[in-house]
């Protein structure tokens, strides 16, 4: 082959190796490092290849990965290709996850005379895979919580003395409320929801002219958001049946506040009805009252109270901000 062609091929191979992001290495049959591509030196954060030339390549790996690297070299010595993945640090200590392909380099006699090792940095893919695994596990956990909550709602709604048609309508309405809360959580990747958004979802089910609300920014965990949404739904449903929202002039004013000076910081909510029909404490607690007292107070570790004043119901709830943010 003409010298000019050989030089051209050499320049082409040199440019190809320099442009590759893979860490391309040539190892001796003893596993020692003889060559590393320019792109490989960059990704491995090697400033001077002479500092590592001749080093045993498996020494760049630790524990399980070290054993895999030794096995891969042995396979290369026997003329077989192999592949493995694992963590290894760069020369500057940056931890990366690598996809490694080992192949024998055959001599004129067809026997291995060196080993080619190509390592690709797949750290980004590994991180995405780990995030996906965590999200899957978190989603499973949250779905179990949702199912448990639905079961609790169903058990209370369809109690033995409940009218079937009335219970069915109430149960479906509660599922719609939970669905709206789930939509908010989905928009926030199932992590948390804003108190104002939870309240706004309740308001949309009723006349905005009768419903006003306000308070500082407060974040709720997914579990707390579902519980709060159900509690507000029950309050609004009762108000629409018997309270301020049952007549055109009735008003509901929902406010919440925080006390950051308390230890731990506190959260307080007040639901105040006015201009509605005369009210009185019910003789028998319905699902809404039981749900608010047992689920809202119990789950969020706070205190709830209902004051049936002649001019309208005043419901208050207090807990810690930590309880609202707990998952």
GUMIPA-350292 format. One record per residue: x, y, z of N, C-alpha, C, O, CB in turn. Coordinates in pm, whole numbers, plus 50000, padded with zeros to 5 digits. Glycine has a CB too. Layout:
XYZXYZXYZXYZXYZ ...
This chain:
500864988150000500005000050000500905012550000501855013150078499035000050124 500625022449914501455034449907501525041450043500605040950123500905044149801 502685048050064502905054950191501855065650215501405067450328504295061150195 501455072950109500465083750121499125078250169498425084650246500295091049988 498775066250121497515060050162497575055950308496605057850382497195047750075 498715050450351498875046750491498785058850582498145058450688500195039550511 499435069750540499395081950620497965087550626497525092450730500365092550563 497255086650514495865091550509494985083150602494165088550676495315091050365 495165069850597494375061150684494695063750831493805063350916494645046450650 495975066350860496375068950998495735081851049495265082551162497905069751010 495735092250963495115104951002493615103051023493035108751116495365115850895 492995095050937491555092550950491245085451082490315089251152491045084150831 492025075251114491795067851238492045076751359491335075851459492685055451244 493075085251350493385094251461492245104051483491865106651597494685101851434 491695109551375490565118851386489335111851440488575117451519490255125251249 489135099551396487975091851441488045089151591487055090651662487865078551364 489225085251639489395082451781489255095151864488695094751974490745075951805 489755106351813489685119051886488265123951896487885130151996490555129551819 487455121251792486075126351790485135117851876484065122651915485565126751648 485495105551905484605096551981484575100352128485605103452188485065081951965 483375100152185483215102552329483505089952411483605090552533481805107452359 483635078452343483935066152414485385066152460486255072352398483645053852325 485625059152568486985057252617487515044352555487205033352600487035056652776 488335046052449488835034552373490255031552421491125040252418488795037252219 490465019152463491755015352521492255002552456491484994052412491635013552673 493585001352452494214988852412494984983752533495824990852590495164990852287 494694971352572495324965152687496234953752642495964947252541494264960052787 497294951552716498074939552693497314927552743496314928852814499454940552761 497784915752705497114903652750497184902152902496424894552962497724891352683 498094909452963498174909353109497234919553174497214921053296499614912053154 496444926753089495474936253140496034950153167495334958753221494894931053264 497314952353129497894965653153497554975253040497414971252924499414964653170 497424987853077496954998252985498095002752893499105008052939496395010153064 497925000752760498935004652662498565017052583499435024452537499194993352568 497255019152566496795030552483495425035052531494595026952572496755026652332 495185048252524493855053852551493605065052451494455073852433493735059152698 492445064752386492115074852286492045088752346491865090452467490795071352218 492195098552259492155112552304490805115752368490735122152473492425122052187 489705111252302488375113352360488215106052492487545110752583487305108952263 488845094152500488785086552624489505093552738489035093452851489375072852605 490645099552707491375107052809490545118752862490595122152980492715112052754 489785124852771488955136152814487825131552905487595137553010488375143352692 487125120952867486005116252948486465110153079485735110253178485185106152870 487695104753081488265099053204489045109453286489615106353390489175087453170 489045121953234489705133053302491185129953328491715131753438488995136153434 491835125153220493265122153224494025133753161493805136753043493585108553151 494895140153236495665151453182496965146853117497445153353024495975161453292 497535135753162498785130453105498705115253107498775108953212500035135553185 498555109352987498405094852979499635087453033499505076253082498145090652835 500805093553024502015086953071501945083553219502645074553266503215095753045 501095090853294500975088353437500275075153467500455069353575500225099753503 499475070253372498725057953396499105046853298498625035553311497235060653387 499965049953201500385039753104501025028053178501855030053267501375045652999 500635016153142501175004153205500474999953332500814989553389502595006253233 499495007853379498765004053501497794992553472497234991953363497995016353559 497594983753566496584973153548495184979353535494734986453625496614963053667 494534976553425493214982753401492174978753506491364987353542492714978853264 492134966553556491134963153659491264971653786490304972753862491264948553697 492454977653808492624985753929491774998453926491585004854030494074989453946 491245002053807490375013753800488975010653853488145019653869490285018753656 488714997853880487404993453925487494988554069488574984954116486854982353833 486364988454137486334984254276485284973254297484274972654227486044996454368 485554964854395484584954954442484034946354329484794939654258483434961954513 482724946454311482084937854211482604940854072482874931753994480564939454215 482744953554039483184957453906484624953053880484964949753766483064972553889 485474952853983486844948253967486864933553925487634929653837487644950154098 486014925553987485934911353951485434909653808485914900953735485004903954048 484474918053767483944917353630485034921053528485124914953422482724926753614 485854931153563486924935353472487964924253456488444921853345487594948353523 488304917553564489254906453558488704895053473489424889153392489594901353700 487434892053491486784881453411486774885253263486974876753176485344878953461 486544898153233486484902553094487854901253027487924897152911485994917153086 488934904553097490274903053042490594888353015491174884952912491324909053138 490204879753108490424865453089489684860352966490204852152890489984857553214 488454865252945487704861352827488414866252701488474858952601486274866952833 488954878552704489684883852590490924875752558491234873552442490064898152614 491634871252662492814862852641492454849752571493254844052497493514859952775 491234845152596490774832552536490094834652401489564825352341489814825552631 490114847452354489554850252222488064852952221487434852752116489844839052131 487494855552338486054858052346485764872652383486524879052456485404848652450 484664877652330484214891152364483274890352484482654879952509483494897852242 483184901252558482284901652673481864916052700482394925452640482954895552799 480924917452790480384930752818479914931252962479414921353016479214934252721 480084942953026479554944853160479324959753185479814968153109480514938953267 478604962853288478344976653328478684978353475478554969053554476864980553301 479114990453511479434992953650479965006953673480195014553580480424982853700 480165010153801480675023253841482205022953848482805013053889480085027453977 482805034053808484245036153825484495051253826483805058853758485065029153711 485465055353903485815069553913486785073453803487595065353757486425072754051 486685086153760487695091453670488965094253750488985092353872487195104453599 490015098753682491265101453752491115112853852491895113953946492355104653652 490095121453832489865132653923488795129354027488365138054104489455145053845 488355116754030487425112454133485965114154100485115112454188487695119654255 485635117353974484225118653935483635104753915484125096853834484085127153806 482585101753988481955088553979481075087853854480205096253834481125085454107 481315077753771480535076053649480135061453634480745052353691481345080953524 479095059553555478605045953528478935042753383478615050453292477055044753556 479575031253362480115027953230479485015253173479145005853246481635026253239 479335015353040478985003352965480254999152891480755006652807477765005952864 480764987352923482094983252876481994971152784481334961152816483004979952996 482654972152668482724960952573484204956852558485044965252527482094964852433 484494944252581485844938852571485924929352451485094920352437486244931652703 486924931452366487094922752248488574919352230489434927752258486534929652120 488874907352185490274903752159490754910052029489994911151932490444888352153 492004914252027492664918851904493534907351857494494903451924493514932251928 493204901851739493874889851691495124893251609495144902951533492914881551607 496144885151625497374886751548497294879051418496264872951388498584881951629 498384879251338498394872251209498084857251222497564851151129499744873951143 498414851551337498154837251355496744834251404496414822751431499154831551452 495914844851417494534842851460494374841751610493274839451660493994830751397 495484843451683495424842751828495434856851888496024865951830496614834451883 494784858752004494764871852068496174876752098496984869552156493934871452197 496474889252058497764895152091497594907852176498564913152230498544898351963 496354912552187496034924152272494534923952296493824915452242496494937852206 494074933152377492654933852411492154948052390492784957652435492404929252558 491014949352322490374962252300489274964152404488404955552419489804963452156 489324975252475488294978452576487664991752540488345001952532488894978852721 486354991652517485615003852483484605006552595483674998852616484895002452343 484805017652665483935021352777483125033652740483685043752698484765023952906 481835032752755480945044052723480325049252852479785041652932479815039852621 480405062352871479805068752989478295069252972477775076752889480385083253010 477585061153050476115060753043475515065353177474445060853217475615046353009 476215074453243475755079153374474385085653367473555083553455476755089053432 474145093553262472845100353248471725090153236470665091753297472845109753126 471945079753157470925069353141470715061853272469585058453307471335059453030 471805059353345471695052353472470895060653572470065055353646473095049153529 471155073853575470405082653665468925082853628468065082753716470975096853660 468635083253497467235083153454466565069953492465405069753533467145085353301 467315059153479466785045953517466495045453667465475039853710467785034753479 467395051253747467215051353891466015060053930465225056354017468475056453961 465885071553863464725080153890463425073053856462445074053929464825093253811 463435065853743462245058453702461895047753805460725045653836462455051953565 462915041053857462685030653958462095036654086461175031154145463985023253990 462655048154127462155054754248460735059554227459895058254316463065066454286 460465065354109459115070254081458105058754078456985060054126459085077753947 458535047354021457645035754019457325030954158456175027654188458275024553939 458345030454244458115026254382457235036254457456375032554536459455024354455 457485049254430456685059554496455235059154448454305060754527457285073454472 455065057054317453715056254262452955044554323451775045854357453765054854108 453635033254337452985021554399452555024854541451455021354583453945009354398 453425031554616453105035254754451905044554759451005042954841454315041854822 451905054454670450815064254671449495057954627448435061254681451155076154581 449555048954530448335042254486447735033854598446515033054612448615033554363 448605027554677448105019854791447405029054890446375025354948449265012254861 447965041054910447315050655000445935054854946444965055855020448205063055018 445885057154814444625061254752443585050154766442435052754801444835064654602 443995037754739443065026454750442555025054893441375022654915443745013454704 443465026654990443065025655130442065036555165441105034055238444285026655222 442295048655111441365059755138440015057055074438975059655134441945072955086 440015051854951438765048554883437995037954962436775038754976439035043754739 438715027955012438065017555092437435023255218436325019455255439075006655130 438145032455283437605038755404436355046955371435375046455445438655047655471 436405054455261435245062355219434065053155186432935055955224435595071155098 434345042155115433285032855077432645026455200431425025255208433825022054983 433475022355295432955015955416432045025255495431025020955549434115011255503 432425037955501431605047555575430355051455496429285053355554432435060055608 430485052655363429345057055281428275046355273427095049155290429815060755140 428695033955248427745023055229427545015355359427615003055361428235013655118 427305022555467427045015855595425655009355589424865012255500427125026055714 425395000655683424194992155678422895000155669421964996055601424144983155799 422835011655739421575019055744421475029855637420545037855640421405025155879 422415030255543422405040755442421455037255328421325025655289423825042955386 420775047555276419925045655158420825042955037421735050855011419005058155133 420615032154963421535028254855421735039154750422875041854710421015015854788 420635045354704420765055454598421495067854648422335073554579419385059354545 421155071954770421815083654828423295080854852424155089254825421145087754960 423575068854902424965065054927425765064454797426915068854792425035051454998 425145059154692425825058254563426175072154511427295074354466424955050754461 425225081354517425465095054469426585101754550427455108454495424175103354477 426535099754682427565105754766428945099954739429945107154736427215103754912 428975086754718430265080254693430865085054561432065087754554430085064954690 430045086154457430535090854328431045105154336432065108454276429435089854223 430345113554412430785127454429432145127954499432985136254465429745135454508 432345119254596433625118954668434745114054577435875118754585433525109954793 434435104554490435445099854395435825110954297436995112154260434935087654319 434845118954255435135130354167436065140154237437005145254176433825137454125 435805142654364436665151654441438085146254450439055153654432436105153654581 438215133354477439545127354482440225127854347441435129754338439455112954531 439445126254241440015127054106440555140854076441625142254015438975123354003 439825151254119440295164954097441595167454173442505173954123439225175154140 441665162254296442895163654375444045156054309445185160654309442675158554519 443745144454253444775136654184445315144154064446505143554035444235122954141 444435151353993444885159253878445905169753921446905171853853443685165953810 445645176254034446585186254085447925179754119448985185354091446005193254208 447865167954180449095161154218449865156254096451095156454094448785149454310 449145151853993449795147453871450575158753806451675156753755448775141753774 449995170753809450665182353752451955185553828452885191253771449745194553754 452015181753954453205184254037454025171554056454765170354154452795189954173 453885162053961454645149453968454375141754096455255134954148456135152253955 453165142854147452725135054264453475138554391453455130854487452885120354236 454125149854395454915153054514454135161454614454145158454733456175160354473 453455171954567452775180854660451745189254584451725189354461453785189854734 450905196154658449895204854597449785217554681450075217554801448515197654586 449365228354617449155240954687447785240954754446805236254697449295252854590 447745246454875446485247554947445475255454865444295251854858446705254255083 445915266254802445005274654724444385266854607443225268854574445735286954671 445175258054546444645250154434443615240054482442615237754414445795242954362 443855234054599442885224654655441565231854684440485226654653443435218254784 441655243754742440445251554774439745255854646438515255354638440795263854859 440515260254546439925264754420439145253554352438115255954290441015270054325 439645241354363438935229954305437585227854372436615223954307439785217154316 437505230554504436235229854576435305241054532434105238854514436465230554728 435855252954516435035264454477434395262454340433255266554318435895277154475 435115256054249434595254354113433325245954109432585246254011435655247854026 433065238454215431855230254221430655238254271429535233054276432085218154309 430885250854309429815259154365429895273254307430815276554233429915259454519 428925281354341428875294954290430035303154347430175304354468427535301554324 430845308754257431975316854303431505329454375432245335054456432875320554186 430275333954346429745345854413429435342954559429375352254640428485350854341 429225330654593428925326954731430145322154809430085320054930427875316254732 431225320454739432395313754798433615322854787433965327154677432655300154728 434265325754897435505333454894436545326354979436215319655076435275348054944 437815328054941438865321355017440175329155004440345337154912439045306754969 441075326655096442375333155090443275328655203442815324355308442225348055094 444565329655180445555325755280446935325655218447065326955097445225312055339 447975324155299449345324055249449665311155174448935301355187450325325855364 450735311155095451135298855025451465287755124452245289555217452345301554934 450835276055103451085264455189451135252055099450265250055015449965262855299 452185243855118452335231555042451815219755123452075218655243453815229355002 451085210955057450585198755119451175186555048451305186554926449035198255116 451525176355125451975163955063450795157654988449655161955004452545154055171 451085147554906450025141254828448935135454918447755137254892450595130354739 449345128455025448355122455116447535133255186446325131855199449055113655219 448185143955231447465154755299446535161955204445445166255243448455164555360 446955163455078446125170254980444825162654956443755168754947446885171854848 444905149354946443695141354927442765142555047441545144055031444075126554904 443335141955165442525142955287441875156555297440685157555330443385140255410 442625167155269442075180655276440975182655172439955188755200443195191055256 441195177455051440185178754945438875172054986437805177654963440705172654815 438955160155046437755153255090437065160855203435835161655206438095139155136 437845166455295437255173955406436505186155354435385188755398438335178255506 437115193555263436455205455208435225201555126434225208655125437435213455121 435315190255059434155185454983432985182755076431845186455046434505172754905 433255176355190432185173355285431585186155342430375187155358432695164455398 432435195755373431935208555425431055215555321429985220755353433105217755466 431525215455197430755222055091429445214755063428415220955039431585222954962 429495201255066428275193455043427235196155152426055197955123428595178455036 427695196355277426765199255387426205213355376425035215755405427465197355521 427065222755334426605236555320425575237755208424635245555218427785245955292 425755229855100424815230154988423485223755025422435227554972425415223054866 423505213955116422275207155157421535214655267420315216355261422595193055203 422295219055367421635224355487422085238355526421415244955605421875215055601 423205242955472423795255255521423755266855424422805268355347425175252755559 424795274955428424815287555356424695286055205424125294755138426055294855388 425215275255150425155273455005423825267854957423655265454838426275264354960 422875265755050421565260455011420605271454969419545268554914420965252555126 420965284154993420125295354950420995305354876422215305654893419405302155071 420365313654794421115322654705421935333054780423005336954733420165329654612 421455337754895422175348354968423265343155060423995351055120421195356455048 423385330155073424355324455166425795326655121426085327455002424105309755183 426675327555218428095329855190428955319755267428605315355376428485344455228 430075316355205431095308255272432425315555258432855318955148431175293655211 433065317955370434365324555371435385314755429435315311255547434325337855453 436315310355347437335300655390438685307555395439165312655294437375288355294 439295307655511440605313855527441555304255599441115295655676440485327255604 442815305955574443825298255646445025307255674445265317155605444245285755566 445755303655776446895311855818448005302855872447785291155900446465322255925 449185308555884450315301255940450945309656052450905321956050451365297955830 451505302856146452235309456255453655303856255453925293256313451525307156395 454565311256190455935306556176456745308356303457845302956316456605313656062 456205316056399456925318256523456735306656621457495305256717456475331256588 455725298456596455475286956684456525276156659457165275956553454045281356663 456695267256755457635256256742456925243056772456665239856888458845258356839 456595235256667456875237956526455865247756467454825250256529456865224856446 456135253456349455195262756285453805256556270453665244556243455735267056147 452785264956287451405260056289450625264456166450965274056097450705265056415 449555256956142448605259856034447205260156093446855251456172448715249355918 446415270056054445035271056103444105273955986444415282155899444905282156212 442965267055984441955268755879440615271955944440275266256047441845256055788 439865281055881438515284055930437525284555813437745291455713438505297556009 436445277155830435345276955733434175283955802433645278855901434955262055686 433765295455752432715303355816431555305555718431735310955609433275316955867 430355301255761429145303255681428325314755738428305316855859428305290255676 427655322055649426825333255693425675335355594425725330555481427675346155707 424635342655640423455345955557422715333555509421985333955410423875354255437 422895322655580422185310455543420995308155634420655316855714423115298555546 420365296655624419235293355712419725291055855420915289055879418485280755660 418815291355946419175288456085419745274256093419235265056030417945289956180 420785272756170421405259556181421415255156326421325263256418422835259756124 421535242256344421635236356477422495223956466422585217756360420235233056537 423125220256577423965208356576423135196156539422035194356593424645206356715 423625187756448422855175956408422715166156523423605164756607423525169056288 421575159256526421355149256630422235136956608422565129756703419875145156634 422595134656484423365122756450424465126556353424225133656255422445111656389 425655121956379426775125356292426725117156164426605104856166428105122956365 426815124356050426865117555922428295114255883429235116055960426205126155815 428415109355760429755105455714430715117255717431855115855760429675099755573 430245128955670431115140655662431735144155796432935146555806430345152355609 430885144455900431385147856034432375137456083433415140856140430225149156133 432065124756060432975114256104434285114756029435355112956086432325100656088 434185117155896435385117555815436305129055858437515127355869435015119055667 435695140855882436495152455921437175149956056438355152756071435615164955928 436415144856151436965143056286437985131756292439025133056356435835140456384 437675120556226438545108856239439695108956139440835105956175437735096156221 439395112256014440415111555910441265124155908442485123555914439765109355775 440595135755899441365148255891442195150356017443405152456008440425160155870 441565149756133442295151856258443295140656282444435143156320441325152856375 442845128356260443735117056289444935116756196446065115056242442985104156278 444715118256066445805117255970446775128955983447985127055975445255116655828 446255140856003447115152656008447525156356149448215166356170446425164255943 447105148556245447555150756382447135163956442447825169156529449005149756387 446015169456397445565182356449444265181156525443865170356566445405192256337 443625192556543442325192856612441305199656523441595209756459442435200256748 440095194056519439005199656440437805201856529437535193956619438645190256322 437075212656504435875215456582434845222356495435185230156406436195224056706 433585219356521432465225456448431575232856547431085226956643431655214656369 431365245656522430515254056607429265257756528429315265856435431285266956656 428125251656565426865254056493426195266456550425295265456634425915241756503 426625278056505426065290556550424755293256476424565288556364427065302156530 423855300956538422575303956472422735310556335421935308256245421745312756560 423795318856321423975325756194424815317956094425065322655983424605339256218 425265306056132426015297956036427105289656102427615293256208426625306755930 427455278756038428485269856088429865276456082430205283255985428495256756008 430635274456187432045278456187432865265956220432795260456330432325290156292 433635261756121434475249956139435935254456143436365262256059434245239656025 436695249456239438105252956250438945240356257438535229956308438365261856374 440125241656204441065230456206442465236056226442845245856161440985221956075 443235229856315444605234256340445535222056344445165211356394444695242256474 446735223856289447765213556294449105220056267449175232256251447485202256191 450145212256263451465217656233451715217256083451155208856012452565209856309 452555226356034452915226255892453665213555857453555208455745453765238655857 454415208255951455145195855927454185184455897454455175955812456025192256047 453035184255968452055173655945451455174755805451175164555742450935174356050 451255186855757450695188755623451685184155515451285179455408450305203555601 452955185555545453975182155446454435167655454455155162855366455165191055462 454025160855559454425146855574453735138355471452565140555439454115141755717 454445128555418453885120255311453205107855360452685100055279454945116455216 
